[in-house]
């Protein structure tokens, strides 16, 4: 089925910006900015950050459902992410 949704309990999918800024300064390569966010440019997927309680989920055997808030003109927003565990 392929990857449709990714998520992390970290602040961001990308490296800390201070680290990225230093790498850009050293290399001049601005494509390093938001590198993780650009991963879905060719094959789209939904990505979530700042999730909680991921450590309580099993490695497999569950479904994720997301209930996002619709924000006019925005490219991102918040969601209620719910794990549905199989019996």
C-alpha positions in Angstrom: 0.0 0.0 0.0 2.9 2.3 0.4 3.5 5.1 3.0 0.6 7.5 3.2 1.3 9.0 6.6 4.4 9.6 8.7 4.7 11.0 12.2 7.2 11.8 14.9 7.1 12.9 18.5 10.0 15.3 17.8 9.6 19.0 17.2 10.4 18.6 13.6 11.1 16.0 10.9 14.2 18.0 10.0 17.6 18.5 11.7 17.6 21.4 14.3 17.7 24.6 12.3 20.9 25.9 14.0 22.7 22.7 12.7 21.1 23.1 9.2 22.1 26.8 9.1 25.7 25.9 9.9 25.7 23.3 7.1 24.3 25.8 4.6 26.9 28.4 5.7 29.7 25.8 5.2 28.4 24.4 1.9 26.3 27.2 0.4 23.7 24.5 -0.4 20.3 26.0 0.4 18.5 22.8 -0.6 19.5 21.5 2.9 16.8 23.8 4.4 13.6 21.8 5.3 15.3 18.8 3.7 12.9 16.3 5.5 9.8 18.3 4.5 10.8 18.1 0.8 10.9 14.3 0.9 7.3 14.1 -0.1 7.5 16.5 -3.0 7.4 13.8 -5.7 5.2 11.3 -4.0 2.9 13.1 -1.6 2.1 11.9 1.9 0.8 13.4 5.1 3.4 14.2 7.8 2.7 14.9 11.5 5.0 16.3 14.1 4.9 16.7 17.9 2.8 13.6 18.4 2.5 12.1 21.9 2.4 8.6 23.4 4.0 6.9 20.4 6.0 4.7 22.8 2.7 3.0 23.8 2.0 1.8 20.3 3.0 -1.7 19.1 5.4 -2.0 16.2 2.5 -3.1 13.9 -1.2 -4.1 13.9 -2.9 -0.8 14.2 -4.5 1.8 11.9 -4.1 5.6 12.2 -7.0 7.9 11.6 -6.5 11.7 11.6 -9.1 14.4 12.1 -7.5 17.7 10.9 -8.7 21.2 11.4 -9.4 22.9 8.1 -7.6 26.3 7.8 -8.3 28.3 4.8 -5.2 29.2 2.7 -2.8 27.2 5.0 -0.4 24.4 4.0 -0.4 23.0 7.5 -2.4 22.8 10.7 -3.2 20.6 13.7 -4.9 17.3 13.8 -6.3 14.8 16.3 -4.4 11.6 15.4 -5.9 8.4 16.8 -4.4 4.9 16.8 -7.0 2.2 16.3 -5.7 -1.1 17.8 -6.7 -4.5 16.5 -8.1 -7.0 19.0 
